Amino acid sequence: MGNIGSPQRMDYTAIGDTVDTSARLEANAPGGTIYISRAVADTLEGRIRATSLGDTVKLKGKKEGFEILTMDEILHCPAVGLPLPAMRGGHFLLKVSPY
């Protein structure tokens, strides 16, 4: 992550394998579905419920055996400090303050 551009026009951006993988997961997910990697699922363990799709979805640039999961439910959201039982079934509504 960092600044890219010139003194006349600067952008803050992120590049690399993680960004590429995220973009490919998003592009392959059907509407109303969130695809995540095993690494993300492991990081969020205990806070989400996820279902493995195995390696049934192929991502460009990824070797065989790259596990993809659907994020089915948010069980706990530390940002709010409360469980969010209404956030399930692929429908998520979060209000984020820009401040």
N, C-alpha and C positions, 0 to 999 in steps of 0.2 A: 504494500500500500504506500502511496505517496503522491506527490505532486507530479503531474505530467503537463508539459506545455511550454509556453514561452512567457516572457514578462508581460506581453499584451493579453494573453489568455492562458489562465491556469485552470486545471481540473484536478480534483483529488480523485484517485481511482485505485482499484484493486485489480491485480492481474495474477495469473498463475494457474496451476492445476486445480486448486480448490475452487476458484471462481469458475473455471471451465466446467468442472464436474457439477457444480450447483446449477449452472445455466442449462446443462444437458439434462439433469434431473427434472428441472422445471419444464423444459420443452417436451419431455416425454410423458409427463404426468397428465392423465385425463382431467378435464374440468372438475373442480371440486375435490381433487385428490392432491395430497402433498407427498412427494417421494423424498426419502432421506437415505443417507448411506448408513452402513453399520457403525461407522465411527461416530456419527451424530446420534444414532440411537443409543449407543453405549454411553456417550456423554450425558444424555438426558434420561438415563435409566432411573426409574422410580417417579419421573415427572410426566412421562407420556406412555401411551399404549401404542404399540406399533406391530404391524404384521409383515413378516418377511415374504417377499416375492421371489426369493432366491436370486438366481442370476438369469431370470426369464427376460428381463429388459436389458438389451445390449446398449451400452453407451460408447459412442465414438471415442477412440483413444484409450479405452479401458480394457484390460485383459479379461479373459474368462474368469469367472469366480467372483466378480465384483457384486457383492450383495446389495440389493435395493429393498427398502421397506416402505410401507405406507404408514404415515403418521395418522392414527385413527382417533386419538383422544388426548387432550392435555389434562393430566390428572392434578397437577399442581403448578402454579405459576409464581415463582418467588418475587417477580417484579411487582405483583399485586399483593402477595402474601397470603393468598387464599387459593383453595382448590377451585377449579372452574369446571364443574360437572356439565354445564350447558354447552361447552365447546367440544362437540363430538360430531362424528359423521362427515368430516371433511369441511364443515362450515365454521370458519373462524372469523370473529369480529373483534379486533383489538383497536382501541383508541389510543393513539400514541401522540404525546405532546411533543412539539418541536423544541421545547425548552427543557 
